[in-house]
Amino acid sequence: MSDQSEYIEQIKPFEDKNDSNNDRTVIHGIAASPGLAFGKVFVFEPKTIEISQRIVEPEESEKEIEQVKQSLQRSEKELNKILSFTEQKIGNAKARIFEAQILILHDPDLLDQIFHRIRSERKNAESAVYGELTKIQESMLNANDPYLRERADDIGDVKHRIIRNIQQERLFSRFKGTAIVVAKNLSPADTMLLSRNDVLGYATDMGGITSHTALLSRSLKIPAVVGLSRVSRVATTGDEMILDGYSGTVVLRPNKGDIDRYTEKRRRYALFEEKLVVLRDLPAETTDGRRITLSANADLEEELDFVGFQGAEGIGLFRSESLLIGRDTFPNEDEQYDAYWLAAEKVYPHNVIIRVFDIGGDKVYPLMIEENNPFLGWRGIRILLDRPELFKTQLRALFRASTKKNVKILLPMISGVSEIAAAMIHIRDVKTELREKNIPFDGNMQVGAMIEIPSAAIMAREIARLVDFLSIGTNDLIQYLLAVDRGNPTITKLFQEFHPAVLRMIQHTLDGGHKRNIHVGMCGEMAGDPIATILLVGMGIDSLSVVPSVLPEVKKIIRSINYKEAAKISRRAMTLGTPEEVFDYLKRTLKTKLPDVPIG
């Protein structure tokens, strides 16, 4: 098979004359936001900015600088409007994207460089802005860090906005009727402004699962497929399209057979989701009494209510680095305490597992340094151990927030027992400090280790001697084990959660933890894959922490299966030699045993 991000499949028309359509095109990309959309295409093509370059005479320089300043004011006014609209529509946390863009407009170093280009290099206003911001954008695009590459779009968006306002061009983001928006790429502002229309879905050439288009689409509950490579070149405004945000597929100019199949798929999903509502308050328990703790992943305050509504047993992964969004400094102890206490309060009497700052790698953070390979560099527990004042500030906030005795700590990026031992010294010191100050906290608060590096999985039994629980982070574990950058669309097809080596590593981790009689859970994307549910239950997983939207579906599967039978299925899957064989076997099994689960 060719590269998935480039994969465009021309399907031979069905023999039925009603299905004949020589223009039918199927394009496979990355599922970014779940849902099915049928409708007409609207190809969104922002006006290309043309930069005029001319030599500015010395007496003209201040006039050009004033043009930049006025453009900055107009740009800030626009962004504040988008910020307000975003806050109203999807909450304050997601709106921080635009707060960050506003901060760029006020960056004194950036402005000094732009004004220097005008005064000293005699550049005109739009040329100076273009040159300086393009330099920053290109440095980010050339980074090894996929997060920084995607954030380069923010710089590009600010650059185009400033220049458009210098040129006094208007921005158009309206269309009539309903449509699936197709574009080469969508900036955060594009995504939000277009949502004011009756948008059925988004389909873009570029983007990954962590792109702003993906994150905002999920918040807006608009189906989206990204990483489609050339959909904007093969689609035309007015074309019919089917967009499948579950499988990451779009069908352009579909035939009658496609429409019938996807109509049936949408009907099955709607019926299935109706059935899931009654499961909200029921436990995730197999038919023969095996209980699985089914919790939710959460990043932000706005997600906490939704977690409870979906019937989660608490939060299995609270990503504390969400507190860093839009900031250039770390939050102080009281700010952190407020966030952790709120999470504990919202999910009580259930537990919340709070991961200490997992910064570095694909996550931007205030201590950014230049690294050739940030995924293998200074990140996670390595930073925290090197910056004990940062680590202890967070630990104090966590312990102070633990008075309801439902908070647990999770240590990220663990590679072996020495890091656990070093972290435990800081934990002990913080507990001693709080006792001396008579500050109440849960003295028995559990501490766990994330198993996301192969060396930690191999040493799971030894690590389990030092902690209270293990949590398998499949996203990074698969990435490191298979040497696949999960943010690189060129090799997306090689990121395979059902690879036999991945399954054996998970089983080894489970066995290591269980031999020490400690709880072993999973919080990566694999935990929320319905096709993997029977496999993981059969392997002996104790808990699954998933995206809230898929929680009812996973619970339905758990409550419909027999644990002993699931164990047999997992043992059979472990004997298969390729990811494709494992996937096909599990999919067939799920369809046979639970025909009402609408997969595939």
PyMOL commands that set and color helices and strands:
alter all, ss='L'
color gray80, all
select helices_A, chain A and resi 4-6+17-19+58-90+92-105+108-119+125-141+146-166+188-194+212-220+231-234+256-279+301-309+320-324+333-347+374-376+381-386+388-400+417-436+454-458+460-463+474-482+489-494+500-515+525-528+530-539+548-560+563-573+579-593
alter helices_A, ss='H'
color red, helices_A
select strands_A, chain A and resi 8-9+25-28+30-33+36-43+178-183+198-204+224-226+240-244+249-252+293-298+315-319+352-355+407-411+447-451+469-472+519-522+543-546
alter strands_A, ss='S'
color yellow, strands_A
deselect
rebuild
show_as cartoon
